[in-house]
Amino acid sequence: MRSMSFSEAVDDAIGQAMAEDDRIILFGEDVPLLRRGLLVRFGPRRVLGTPISESAFVGAGVAAAMAGLRPVVELYMADFLSVAMDALLNHAAKLEVFSGGQWASPLVVRIPSGGGYGDGGQHEQSLWGWMAHVPGLVVLAPSTPADAGGLMLGSLQHEGPVLFFEHKLLSES
């Protein structure tokens, strides 16, 4: 069995899924730099950078999911999740129920979170408990590389919105 870090396991899972399903796209702030291997492998039409506007690019992820794509939207830090709450709470989480099952939002939001490395309270939040109380959202917080890879593969097959929290201190373990 191959050994890899937490973030490598997640990237590997996303790469596997992208190879099998051309509807999967990946975007967010600095994503082409952060996910260079995926950019090289799948190109700039499927791995896109966005301006710094979480409300805009998470909203675009919901719209892309409604249009038949399966986006992975990556936030830079969990601390900016509240900026995107309208798209998540009022649209992605309620879409299937409010449309009587006619619409779905197969969206994965990848979210680095947690503290313990000295960035202070404004950049070290752990918000998975808060998000777990939102009906319609699936919230995951894996703790090992194997769990992270497997749960990401499952997330990319799920028909609704998934918030995929990755603790920052685990990213290189």
Solvent accessible surface area in square Angstrom, and as a share of the most:
residue,aa,sasa,rsa
1,M,229,1.02
2,R,168,0.61
3,S,109,0.70
4,M,45,0.20
5,S,15,0.09
6,F,0,0.00
7,S,18,0.12
8,E,92,0.41
9,A,8,0.06
10,V,0,0.00
11,D,31,0.16
12,D,46,0.24
13,A,2,0.01
14,I,0,0.00
15,G,1,0.01
16,Q,78,0.34
17,A,10,0.08
18,M,2,0.01
19,A,62,0.48
20,E,151,0.68
21,D,30,0.15
22,D,112,0.58
23,R,109,0.40
24,I,4,0.02
25,I,19,0.10
26,L,0,0.00
27,F,15,0.06
28,G,0,0.00
29,E,25,0.11
30,D,58,0.30
31,V,0,0.00
32,P,32,0.20
33,L,115,0.57
34,L,80,0.40
35,R,35,0.13
36,R,147,0.53
37,G,56,0.54
38,L,12,0.06
39,L,43,0.21
40,V,122,0.70
41,R,138,0.51
42,F,36,0.15
43,G,18,0.17
44,P,100,0.63
45,R,211,0.77
46,R,42,0.15
47,V,1,0.01
48,L,65,0.32
49,G,44,0.43
50,T,28,0.16
51,P,109,0.69
52,I,132,0.67
53,S,41,0.26
54,E,11,0.05
55,S,57,0.37
56,A,60,0.47
57,F,7,0.03
58,V,0,0.00
59,G,25,0.24
60,A,49,0.38
61,G,0,0.00
62,V,8,0.05
63,A,57,0.45
64,A,17,0.13
65,A,5,0.04
66,M,66,0.29
67,A,85,0.66
68,G,38,0.36
69,L,63,0.31
70,R,15,0.06
71,P,1,0.00
72,V,0,0.00
73,V,0,0.00
74,E,5,0.02
75,L,1,0.00
76,Y,89,0.34
77,M,31,0.14
78,A,0,0.00
79,D,17,0.09
80,F,63,0.26
81,L,0,0.00
82,S,60,0.39
83,V,81,0.46
84,A,1,0.00
85,M,26,0.12
86,D,85,0.44
87,A,9,0.07
88,L,0,0.00
89,L,62,0.31
90,N,69,0.35
91,H,90,0.40
92,A,2,0.02
93,A,10,0.08
94,K,66,0.28
95,L,28,0.14
96,E,95,0.42
97,V,119,0.68
98,F,153,0.64
99,S,26,0.17
100,G,68,0.65
101,G,50,0.48
102,Q,153,0.68
103,W,117,0.41
104,A,33,0.26
105,S,2,0.01
106,P,13,0.08
107,L,0,0.00
108,V,3,0.02
109,V,0,0.00
110,R,1,0.01
111,I,0,0.00
112,P,29,0.18
113,S,0,0.00
114,G,0,0.00
115,G,18,0.17
116,G,66,0.63
117,Y,86,0.33
118,G,73,0.70
119,D,58,0.30
120,G,35,0.33
121,G,63,0.61
122,Q,121,0.54
123,H,51,0.23
124,E,38,0.17
125,Q,67,0.30
126,S,57,0.37
127,L,25,0.12
128,W,82,0.29
129,G,37,0.36
130,W,127,0.44
131,M,0,0.00
132,A,65,0.51
133,H,152,0.68
134,V,15,0.09
135,P,115,0.72
136,G,47,0.45
137,L,17,0.09
138,V,54,0.31
139,V,34,0.20
140,L,38,0.19
141,A,53,0.41
142,P,10,0.06
143,S,71,0.46
144,T,59,0.34
145,P,39,0.24
146,A,73,0.56
147,D,68,0.35
148,A,0,0.00
149,G,10,0.10
150,G,44,0.43
151,L,69,0.34
152,M,0,0.00
153,L,56,0.28
154,G,40,0.38
155,S,6,0.04
156,L,7,0.04
157,Q,135,0.60
158,H,76,0.34
159,E,99,0.45
160,G,9,0.09
161,P,8,0.05
162,V,2,0.01
163,L,0,0.00
164,F,0,0.00
165,F,1,0.00
166,E,10,0.05
167,H,45,0.20
168,K,36,0.15
169,L,98,0.49
170,L,52,0.26
171,S,32,0.21
172,E,141,0.63
173,S,70,0.45
